[in-house]
């Protein structure tokens, strides 16, 4: 609001140029954009302690079905309404690209806000386990769909110089990178479970986990994909390999200042000038109402498949209304 923080500090500079000794030099400047990526990596890793394979075998399958059905419904409803709003209200060509992008964004759920509140109240139990399973499944669907759609849109916008195979590779590359780095997360989880033995001090343990997360986030940044799923895979498989929550609890003591910085930077990125455009306001209102209403109806309607209790049907939709900053 006060324009105290320079915009380049928030968004970074990707293709800057400067004159050095008479020569024009290209440079990039990340600014504070890495804060969100790194924080999301920590949050995604910490979610791993809620996924014990033994428990998932008992109740995870039905919850997974409900989440898939709900995600499809939310994406179709929000994307369809966006498509109609662009075409009918603003008389713009019926372009599927924004409808697909906004529809997949609506599927995603914020693990950061949810995890922060759960940590604050130290909540545990079946409700929390179901909630994080829903978040994980929804974000997997959203991010994989989002990477495919963004790849397709980007490849078709390049021009007609690309042949069919080049377009296919350009569209599928983010998806393949995401899957590949998820396997890297699984491998790192196994390595960390071997390294984290009784001989190591608490300092060594926290350095190891932060180092592995930083490496995954850096690799994802190089590949230009979200670090959410690879870091989730890292945390989930470490927890199931090591059979211990000790390292997760230790990391919890490290997270508060990182989370604080993440929310401050996220808030500073909000540009109020966007809301001076009628199209943005209308799309935002349609997005919030349709996403919220569809998610509530789906959890209540499909909840019987997963044997959700009355309280689950009533309260599970509420935390899942927050939208993830990763997909945005």
TACOR-V656248 format. One record per helix or strand of 3 or more residues. SS is the DSSP state (H for helix, E for strand). FROM is the first residue (numbers start at 1). LEN is the number of residues. If there is no record, write none. Layout:
ss | from | len
SS | FROM | LEN
SS | FROM | LEN
This chain:
ss | from | len
H | 7 | 5
E | 13 | 8
E | 23 | 7
H | 33 | 18
H | 53 | 37
H | 96 | 12
H | 111 | 11
H | 126 | 33
H | 164 | 32
H | 202 | 22
H | 228 | 15
H | 246 | 23
H | 272 | 5
H | 278 | 25
H | 310 | 10
